[in-house]
């Protein structure tokens, strides 16, 4: 990713997570100068928010089957994750 100021809306969760892992490795290595470290941290924060949004969207798409007292499926409702 060449432009660290924006995260493309169509960036997949997996690609965003991979980039975030690269950023963490670089920051943990201590090899980046201060200004680059700050820019990487900011990009990482944006990627984290992007990943959270993608996960929330996926969560809303998941449904669970509701079974009635007779054991028959009676419909679906949004899944709840706790």
Kinemage of the C-alpha trace (Angstrom):
@kinemage 1
@onewidth
@group {chain A} dominant
@subgroup {mainchain}
@vectorlist {calphas} color= white
{ca unk a 1} P 0.000 0.000 0.000
{ca unk a 2} L 1.702 3.159 -1.127
{ca unk a 3} L -0.713 5.798 0.181
{ca unk a 4} L -0.915 5.457 3.953
{ca unk a 5} L -3.396 8.341 4.342
{ca unk a 6} L -6.412 6.365 3.151
{ca unk a 7} L -7.577 2.793 3.348
{ca unk a 8} L -9.482 1.656 0.242
{ca unk a 9} L -13.061 0.747 1.130
{ca unk a 10} L -12.791 -2.451 -0.884
{ca unk a 11} L -9.638 -3.635 0.927
{ca unk a 12} L -10.323 -7.160 2.133
{ca unk a 13} L -10.164 -8.043 5.808
{ca unk a 14} L -7.339 -10.496 5.091
{ca unk a 15} L -5.251 -7.945 3.183
{ca unk a 16} L -5.794 -5.299 5.859
{ca unk a 17} L -4.825 -7.750 8.590
{ca unk a 18} L -1.697 -8.787 6.692
{ca unk a 19} L -0.631 -5.137 6.310
{ca unk a 20} L -1.371 -4.521 9.990
{ca unk a 21} L 0.865 -7.470 10.918
{ca unk a 22} L 3.667 -6.017 8.765
{ca unk a 23} L 3.315 -2.683 10.547
{ca unk a 24} L 3.428 -4.301 13.979
{ca unk a 25} L 6.561 -6.270 13.051
{ca unk a 26} L 8.303 -3.148 11.790
{ca unk a 27} L 7.354 -1.120 14.851
{ca unk a 28} L 8.410 -3.908 17.219
{ca unk a 29} L 11.766 -4.242 15.455
{ca unk a 30} L 12.602 -0.634 16.314
{ca unk a 31} L 14.134 -0.130 12.867
{ca unk a 32} L 11.854 2.698 11.751
{ca unk a 33} L 12.838 6.307 12.468
{ca unk a 34} L 10.482 8.307 14.689
{ca unk a 35} L 8.537 10.052 11.910
{ca unk a 36} L 8.050 6.786 10.022
{ca unk a 37} L 6.987 5.062 13.248
{ca unk a 38} L 4.331 7.708 13.814
{ca unk a 39} L 3.054 7.353 10.237
{ca unk a 40} L 3.006 3.555 10.584
{ca unk a 41} L 1.126 3.811 13.880
{ca unk a 42} L -1.472 6.092 12.270
{ca unk a 43} L -1.872 3.699 9.335
{ca unk a 44} L -2.190 0.817 11.775
{ca unk a 45} L -4.967 2.619 13.641
{ca unk a 46} L -6.852 3.158 10.374
{ca unk a 47} L -6.353 -0.484 9.388
{ca unk a 48} L -7.607 -1.638 12.803
{ca unk a 49} L -10.758 0.451 12.380
{ca unk a 50} L -11.201 -0.921 8.851
{ca unk a 51} L -10.890 -4.508 10.125
{ca unk a 52} L -13.403 -3.824 12.891
{ca unk a 53} L -15.872 -2.401 10.349
{ca unk a 54} L -15.444 -5.441 8.083
{ca unk a 55} L -16.003 -7.805 11.017
{ca unk a 56} L -19.101 -5.905 12.122
{ca unk a 57} L -20.515 -6.070 8.591
{ca unk a 58} L -19.845 -9.813 8.471
{ca unk a 59} L -21.465 -10.282 11.880
{ca unk a 60} L -24.621 -8.542 10.695
{ca unk a 61} L -24.831 -10.910 7.725
{ca unk a 62} L -24.683 -14.031 9.863
{ca unk a 63} L -28.028 -15.445 10.861
{ca unk a 64} L -28.956 -18.282 13.117
{ca unk a 65} L -31.772 -20.730 12.593
{ca unk a 66} L -34.439 -20.526 15.248
{ca unk a 67} L -35.968 -23.834 16.269
{ca unk a 68} L -39.469 -23.931 17.723
{ca unk a 69} L -40.621 -26.071 20.668
{ca unk a 70} L -41.630 -28.836 18.254
{ca unk a 71} L -38.060 -29.049 16.928
{ca unk a 72} L -38.950 -27.603 13.554
{ca unk a 73} L -37.158 -24.584 12.126
{ca unk a 74} L -39.393 -21.539 12.419
{ca unk a 75} L -37.193 -18.927 10.787
{ca unk a 76} L -33.963 -17.048 11.207
{ca unk a 77} L -32.835 -14.115 13.296
{ca unk a 78} L -29.597 -12.176 13.576
{ca unk a 79} L -26.889 -14.039 15.436
{ca unk a 80} L -25.709 -12.549 18.700
{ca unk a 81} L -22.020 -12.692 19.562
{ca unk a 82} L -20.907 -12.052 23.096
